Amino acid sequence: MGLFSSSADKYSPTRHPLPGEDFKRIFRSLQISSLTKDEEKLAEIELNKLRSPDGKISPRAVYKVLRHLRNINKISKSDERNLLKAFEEYFNTL
């Protein structure tokens, strides 16, 4: 990591298609016992706000939203990590 780089730099800024059904499937398949339904819904709402009208979102945008939610104590560090993992798995299949 360079002098002026951040953790977000390891996530691609390229927007990829994430159809609504796939987006919902990611959340339905979560097996995170520490993530409450309210926290899950908040993450879903905030991430959905960043999806473009054609359903695209970047891995970096996902990272930044989840990091923000953790920084304002809406989700835990482990919840952030597990949610990121779920989205990384999806993006790796593209």
Steps between C-alpha positions, in 0.01 A plus 500: 500500500641838400538812702168646382299181451222368718340167580236580238767491228505121503136500383422569136320825416355331190123471517365151437144388441325384813142417405239558770435127546872428547526793741212359708645149478826617656308627802270196518799265506684678782587279793632767737371429849621831645324707232151596614212528253500879552873524425458278196212712372699821554796361303265386225332842478828693499659276238190506284515881496835476318382262231454691177165489318640222283592301814876553500721548803874482560680289758659823627157656559393190696817525710451872568137462608577209731804682643283806564237291679773347718656840573168637625447183707202370303672166428794325665842442347427129458163578337676738260755231417232232445284726284803597293581132456149428371527778242857403405381147431230636273736734313758221459246295305464771233 
